[in-house]
Amino acid sequence: MITREEEATLLARVVAGDHDAFAEVMRAHEDRVFSVCLRIVGDRERALDVTQETFLTVFRKASQFQGRSALGTWIYRIAVNRCYDDLRKAKRQRSDPLPDQSDPPDDAALDAVESAGLRPELRRALAALPPDFRAAVVLSDVEGFSMPEAAEALGVPVGTVKSRVFRGRRLLAEALGNQTAT
């Protein structure tokens, strides 16, 4: 686990243009950022794009990090915001995806997808949730964020996260045919 002081030093190196420091930040957070993005946007290619956009933003805005939260929390907030942007953009321009067989196999990406995998029916039910509920459920229930961490990553009060998680779980239970979930 990296301390806040180590994070500050690492980020100062990133701001100074140290690409090795940035690579270290990416290594520490890219798998979890991809997992969050995949579960929120629901599509591997889009999740890869959003993950890349997240880290481009982290690199460009590293000097704006103020250290009021953990570096990871700041990065996940950027990722969630990028996911919301992607969902809005996708809503505006619906199109049919290219067939899967046109993509060359990417074993590393497939391993990441499998490790981030959810049952297909749960993945579909998550994708049907409103984006705010989906993000709260993904961060708290799938990624294991505490309510305060999820609130910070989403930029909303803890009570709002609790409400979104509760309502999201209820919608998931209905979609999955389990009316007794809380």
VENGIWO-V880066 format. One record per backbone hydrogen bond with DSSP energy under -0.5 kcal/mol. NH is the residue of the N-H (numbers start at 0). CO is the residue of the C=O. Records with the same first field share a line. If there is no record, write none. Layout:
NH = CO, CO
This chain:
6 = 2
7 = 3
8 = 4
9 = 5
10 = 6
11 = 7
12 = 8
13 = 9
14 = 10
15 = 11
16 = 13
17 = 12
18 = 16
21 = 17
22 = 18
23 = 19
24 = 20
25 = 21
26 = 22
27 = 23
28 = 24, 25
29 = 25
32 = 28
33 = 29
34 = 30
35 = 31
36 = 32
37 = 33
38 = 34
39 = 35
40 = 36
41 = 36, 37
46 = 42
47 = 43
48 = 44
49 = 45
50 = 46
51 = 47
52 = 48
53 = 49
54 = 50
55 = 51
56 = 52
57 = 53
58 = 54
59 = 55
60 = 56
61 = 57, 58
63 = 60
64 = 60, 61
73 = 69
74 = 70
75 = 71
76 = 72
77 = 73
78 = 74
79 = 75
80 = 76
81 = 77
82 = 78
83 = 79
84 = 80
85 = 81
86 = 82
87 = 83
88 = 84
89 = 85
90 = 86
91 = 87
92 = 88
101 = 98
102 = 99
109 = 105
110 = 106
111 = 107
112 = 108
113 = 109
114 = 110
115 = 111
116 = 113
122 = 118
123 = 119
124 = 120
125 = 121
126 = 122
127 = 123
128 = 124, 125
132 = 129
133 = 129
134 = 130
135 = 131
136 = 132
137 = 133
138 = 134
139 = 135
140 = 136
141 = 136, 137
142 = 137
144 = 138
149 = 145
150 = 146
151 = 147
152 = 148
153 = 149
154 = 150
155 = 150
160 = 156
161 = 157
162 = 158
163 = 159
164 = 160
165 = 161
166 = 162
167 = 163
168 = 164
169 = 165
170 = 166
171 = 167
172 = 168
173 = 169
174 = 170
175 = 171
176 = 173
177 = 172
178 = 176
180 = 177
